[in-house]
Amino acid sequence: MNKIKNIFKLLLLFIFFGGQIQGQGFTNCNLVNTSTKKNEQITYKVYYTFAGAWIGAGIATFTNKLETYKGKPVYHIVGDGKTLRTYDWFFKVRDKYESYIDTTTMLPYKFVRRVNEGGYKKFNIVNFNRKMKTASSNDGIKKVPACVQDVVSSIYYARNIDFNKYKKGDKIPFNIFLDNKVYPIYLRYLGKVKLTTKHGVYKTIKFKPLLIDGTIFEGGEKMTVWITDDANKIPVHIETPILVGKVRIDLLKYKNLRNPPKGILKTYN
């Protein structure tokens, strides 16, 4: 049941926090956005395998809308995740994650989570006060690092990392706020490779995020992520073992990318 419950959470590529990690957050809080724009939409399909058979289990879509929040221009990112109808009878998932991100700094002002997973429901709003370095939610007020991200904004923030500055094996650390806690995490850069999947052929940047121990994942660097090696840096493929079986996530379709998709060489959709 847990493997279905966490389908959408797998797509939030940077919810890979670890309680025993020693990390230093990004010192640069103001990366320039070159990877996304308003009206961008990216859709993924999630596959689960057990005993060698890959089965389509869920769909997740991320959309970017340009809005105004407290007088400032923001990217309003919405991530919608759901199980396919063939899985709904077993464990129905309808999740929505939202982030309101400053268009200049790529730091979030507000994070909203609406979870409906097999009858379990949770609603939570987090407001970030950048001047006071606090995050306030239903769980209280917490002091946070200056550059802290939420689980959605971190995807778009990390899409603007210049991986050309790193060598194979380098760790790229940053901080995420979730459930009233700050988690220092990192990505381990693995270089650039050509990748072929059932949905396409890509020029990619490859890395491994640190996974939390004690969930459906095994702790450590067991997950592998591939993103396009172009100015968009969109995730195209993810593979990870879980406690029972494996999960694979593939780019299904996209529209309104900010830059020419030079990393997408061929699509089979």
N, C-alpha and C positions, 0 to 999 in steps of 0.2 A: 504494500500500500504506500509506503514512504517513497518508493521509486517514482510513482505517478505523482504524488503530492509535490515533489520537488522538480517537476519538469520545467516549469517556468523559471524557477530560481536558477536552474542550470544556465539559462540564457542570459541572465544578468552576469556577464562574463567576469566581473570583478568582485563577486561575493565569495571571495576565496580567503577568508580571514582565518588566522590561527592564533590561539590564545597564548602560545609560548614564544611568539616571534619577537625578536628584538629588531626594530626598524627605525629608520629616520625618515620622516615625511619629506615630500618634495619641498625644497627650499624656494622654488619658483612657483608662486601662487598665481601667476598671470601669463599662462601660456596663450599664445595667439591662436585663435581658431582658424584653421585652414581646411578642416575636414568635413564640416557639415553645414547645412543651411536650412532655411525654412522650407517646409513641405517635403523634406526628405522622408522616405518610408522604406523600411527594410523588413522583410518577412523571412522567418526561419521555420524549418520542419525538424521536429525532434523524433529520433528513432531510438527504440530500446531493443536490445538483443538478449536472448537467453537461449542457451543450447544451440547457438549458431544461426538463428533466424532473426533478421532485422525487421522490426515492425514499426510502422508510423504510429506515434503515440500522441503528438501534440503540435500545435502551431503557436508561434509568438510573433507579434508585429510591433515594431518601434516606429513612432511617428514624431516629427519635429515641427512645431508650429511657433511662429514668431508672435509674441504677445507682450503686454506691458504688465509689470508687477511692481506695485508701489512706486510708480513713476519711472521705472527703469525697464529698458528692453531686455526681454528674457527669451530663451528657447524653452518652450513648454514641451518637454519630452514625455510621451505616454507609451508605456509598454503594456500591451495586452497579451496575456497568455491563457490558453485553454487546451484542454484535452480534446481529441477528436471524438466524434459521436460514438464511435465503436468502443471507446474507453469510458464514456460517461456513465454507463450502467455500473461500472466497477468502481470508479473513483473520479467524480466530476470535479474539474478544476476550472475556475473562472477568476483569474487574478489580474489586477491592474496596479501598476506602479507609475508614479508621476514625479517629475522633477522640474523645478523652475530654475533655470541656469542663467547666470549673468552672461550676456553675449560677449563681453570683453574679457572677463577673467576666467570664464568657464567654471565658476564656483557656484554651488546651489544656494538659493535663498529658502526654498521650501521643498519638502519631500512628502509625498502622500502614498500610502500603501493600503489597498483594499484587497483582502484575501478571502476567497471562498473556495475551500478545498475539502471536498467530501463532507460538507456540512459544517466544518470548522470555519468560522468567520473572524476576521480581525480588521479593524480600521485604525489607522494611526497617521497623525500629521506631525512633522518635525519642521520647526522654523529655525533657521540659522541666523544668528546675529553676528555679522562679521566684525563689527567694531568691538563688541564685548567678548568675542570668541566663545560663544555659547550656542548650544542646541537645546531647544525647549520642545517638549512633547507631552503626551498624556502621562508619561513616566517621570516627568519632572524636568529640571534644568541641569545640563551637564556642561562643564568646561571642555572645549575641544581645541585641537591645533588650528592654526590660522588657515591651513590649506585643506582641511578635512573635506571629504566628498561623501555623498550618499551613494547607494548602490547603483543608481541609474546614471547620475552625473559623472561617476568615475569612468564609465564606458566612453562617454563623449570627451571627457578630459584626456583620457589615455590615448584616444585616437589622434591626439595632437602631439604625442611624444615623438621627438626626432630620434628614431632608433639608429640612425646613422652615427650617432654620438657614442654608441655602445659597442662593446666587443662581445663575441659569443661567450656565454657563461655569466655575463654581468647581471646583477640584480638591480631592478628599478623599483624602489620602495615608495609607498604612499599610504595615507590613512583613510579609513572608511568609518562612518558612523551608522550603526544599526542597533535597534533594540536598546537604546540608551547607553551604548558602549562604543568606545573608539577601538578599532582594530588596525594595528600596523600590519600591512601585507606587502607582498612584492611580486613582480613578474621576473622570471629568469629568461633573458633574451637568448635565443638559440640560432639566430641567423636568418638567412633568406633562402627559400626553396621554391621550386615549382611543384604545385600540388594538383592532382587529378582526383575528382570525386564523381559520384554518379550524376551530379548536377552541373559540373563544369570543370574547366582547367584554369588555374590561377597562378600568378606570380605572388608569392606570399612572404610575410614576416612571421616567423614561428617563435612561440614562447611557451613557457610553463608557468602558470600561476600557483601560488602556494594554497593548498586546500586545508580547510579546518578538519581536525581529527575528531572523530566521534559522531559524525553525521552519516548519511548514506555514502559519503565519500571515504576513501582511505586517506589518512593524513599525508602531507608531503606534496611532492611535485608529480602527481600521477596524471593530472589533466594536461592535455596539449591543445593549444589554440593557434589557428592560422588566420591572419588578417591580410587584406590586399596590400601588396607592396606598391602603393601609389599614394596620392595625396588624400584619398578618402579614408584609407585604413579601416575598411569595414570587415568585421569578422565574417569568414566564409565557411569555416569548418572547426568543429570541436570534438574531441574524443576523450572519454574518461571511463575508467572502471568504476563501478559502484559495488556495494556490498554483495549484490546478486546481479550478475550480468554486466553489461556495458551500455553506455549512452553515447549516441552520435548526434550532432546538431549540424545541419547544413543550410547554407544560404539558399533560399527558394526563389525570391524575386526582390527587385529593388526599383525605385524610381526617384527622380529629382535629386540625384547626387550632386554635390557641389562641384566636383571636378570630373574630367573625363575618366572613365573606369579602365585605366590602362593596366591595372592588375588583373582584370577579368578577361582572359584570353578567349574563352569559349564557354557557352552555356548550353545545357541539354534540356532545359525545362520546356 
